[in-house]
């Protein structure tokens, strides 16, 4: 761990040795952080979330409750809703070339992934993309795209979304999303 400001882990959370964790890190109850993770500043890992080995998590990332990550790389200002599952196994780990296969998912800056989504091995999610709740992402997602469904398909560009309550011109116009 770094010499960071705050580390708040609620009851029954486990953090294995061999992690590098930035400032202002927190977990919910029962979170499990396995070995060899690199976690940025201002990261929140929700209740019963599991970070297996070799994740690289950026700054200002919210990993909601019951998420599962293994060999995932994220940018900054990323949000994962509850029950998001990242897969990295195109086949069982018994293969001697396991780590050379597709590997984990790559998530760029400002990405938002809705609850209950599943992301398949080796997928890349482009900057400022939005994955709708319950989606199964089997292919790369371009930047600024909204995708949803099983399998996830392009719906529209993120700047075509409307704010449900009319409070803003559209969603994600507030910092850090606004450039």
C-alpha positions in Angstrom: 0.0 0.0 0.0 1.1 3.6 -0.6 1.5 6.2 2.2 -2.0 7.4 1.3 -4.4 9.5 3.3 -7.2 7.1 4.1 -7.9 3.4 3.9 -11.4 2.5 5.0 -12.4 -1.2 4.8 -15.6 -2.3 6.3 -16.0 -5.6 8.2 -15.1 -8.9 6.6 -13.1 -7.3 3.7 -9.9 -9.0 2.7 -6.9 -7.3 1.1 -4.1 -9.6 0.2 -0.4 -8.7 0.3 1.3 -7.5 -2.9 -1.2 -4.8 -3.9 -0.4 -1.1 -4.5 -3.3 1.0 -3.4 -3.6 4.8 -3.7 -5.0 7.5 -1.4 -8.6 7.6 -0.2 -9.5 4.0 -0.8 -12.6 2.4 0.6 -14.5 -0.9 0.5 -17.9 -2.1 1.5 -18.4 -5.1 3.7 -17.0 -8.4 2.5 -14.9 -7.1 -0.4 -12.1 -9.3 -1.5 -8.9 -7.7 -3.1 -6.6 -10.5 -4.3 -2.8 -10.1 -5.0 -1.0 -8.0 -7.6 -3.6 -5.3 -8.1 -2.7 -1.6 -8.8 -5.4 0.7 -7.5 -5.4 4.5 -8.0 -6.6 7.3 -5.8 -10.2 7.9 -4.7 -11.3 4.4 -5.5 -14.4 2.8 -3.9 -15.0 -1.0 -4.1 -18.5 -2.0 -3.0 -19.9 -4.7 -0.7 -19.0 -8.2 -1.7 -17.1 -7.1 -4.8 -14.2 -9.3 -5.9 -11.0 -8.0 -7.5 -9.0 -11.1 -8.5 -5.3 -10.7 -9.5 -3.6 -8.2 -11.8 -6.2 -5.5 -12.2 -5.0 -2.0 -12.9 -7.7 0.5 -11.6 -7.4 4.2 -12.4 -8.2 7.2 -10.3 -11.8 8.2 -9.2 -13.2 4.8 -10.0 -16.4 3.4 -8.4 -16.8 -0.4 -8.5 -20.2 -1.1 -7.1 -21.4 -4.0 -5.0 -21.0 -7.6 -6.2 -18.8 -6.8 -9.2 -16.1 -9.3 -10.3 -12.9 -8.2 -12.0 -9.9 -10.2 -13.1 -7.0 -8.7 -15.2 -9.1 -5.6 -16.0 -7.5 -2.3 -16.8 -9.4 0.9 -16.3 -8.8 4.6 -17.0 -10.0 7.4 -14.7 -13.5 8.5 -13.7 -15.1 5.1 -14.4 -18.3 3.7 -12.9 -19.4 0.1 -12.7 -22.9 -0.5 -11.5 -23.8 -3.5 -9.2 -23.2 -7.0 -10.4 -20.9 -6.1 -13.4 -18.8 -9.2 -14.3 -15.6 -9.0 -16.3 -14.4 -12.3 -17.8 -10.9 -13.0 -19.0 -11.1 -16.8 -19.6 -11.9 -17.9 -23.2 -11.2 -21.4 -21.8 -10.1 -22.9 -18.4 -6.8 -21.8 -16.8 -5.3 -25.3 -17.3 -4.0 -24.1 -20.7 -0.2 -23.4 -20.4 -0.8 -20.3 -22.6 -3.6 -19.0 -20.4 -2.2 -15.5 -19.9 -1.4 -15.1 -23.5 -4.9 -15.5 -24.7 -7.5 -12.7 -24.9 -6.9 -11.6 -21.3 -8.8 -9.0 -19.4 -11.1 -6.2 -20.5 -9.6 -2.7 -21.2 -11.8 0.2 -20.1 -10.9 3.8 -21.1 -11.5 7.0 -19.2 -15.1 8.2 -18.4 -16.8 4.9 -19.1 -20.1 4.0 -17.4 -21.2 0.3 -17.2 -24.8 -0.4 -16.1 -25.8 -3.0 -13.5 -25.7 -6.7 -14.4 -23.5 -6.3 -17.5 -21.1 -9.0 -18.6 -18.0 -8.1 -20.5 -16.2 -10.9 -22.4 -12.5 -11.6 -22.6 -10.3 -9.1 -24.5 -13.0 -6.5 -25.1 -12.0 -2.8 -25.2 -14.5 -0.2 -24.1 -13.7 3.2 -25.6 -13.5 6.6 -23.9 -16.8 8.1 -22.6 -18.8 5.0 -23.6 -22.0 3.9 -21.9 -22.9 0.2 -21.6 -26.6 -0.3 -20.8 -27.7 -2.4 -17.8 -27.9 -6.1 -18.4 -25.8 -6.0 -21.6 -23.4 -8.8 -22.7 -20.5 -7.1 -24.4 -18.8 -9.5 -26.9 -17.0 -6.9 -29.1 -15.1 -3.7 -28.7 -17.2 -0.6 -28.0 -16.2 2.7 -29.8 -15.6 5.9 -27.8 -18.7 8.0 -27.1 -21.0 5.1 -28.0 -24.1 3.9 -26.1 -24.5 0.1 -26.4 -27.1 -2.2 -24.9 -28.5 -5.7 -25.3 -27.4 -9.3 -25.5 -25.2 -9.2 -27.4 -24.6 -5.5 -26.9 -25.3 -3.4 -30.0 -24.7 0.2 -30.9 -27.8 2.3 -29.9 -26.6 5.9 -30.4 -23.8 8.4 -29.5 -23.6 9.5 -25.9 -24.2 13.1 -26.9 -27.6 12.1 -28.3 -28.9 11.1 -24.9 -31.6 13.2 -23.1 -31.7 14.0 -19.4 -34.8 12.2 -18.1 -35.9 15.0 -15.8 -34.8 17.8 -18.1 -32.4 19.3 -15.5 -29.5 19.3 -18.0 -29.2 19.5 -21.8 -28.2 15.9 -21.6 -26.5 13.5 -19.2 -22.8 13.7 -18.4 -22.4 17.4 -19.1 -21.1 18.0 -15.6 -17.4 17.5 -14.6 -15.4 15.4 -15.0 -17.3 14.5 -18.2 -17.4 18.0 -19.7 -14.3 18.9 -21.5 
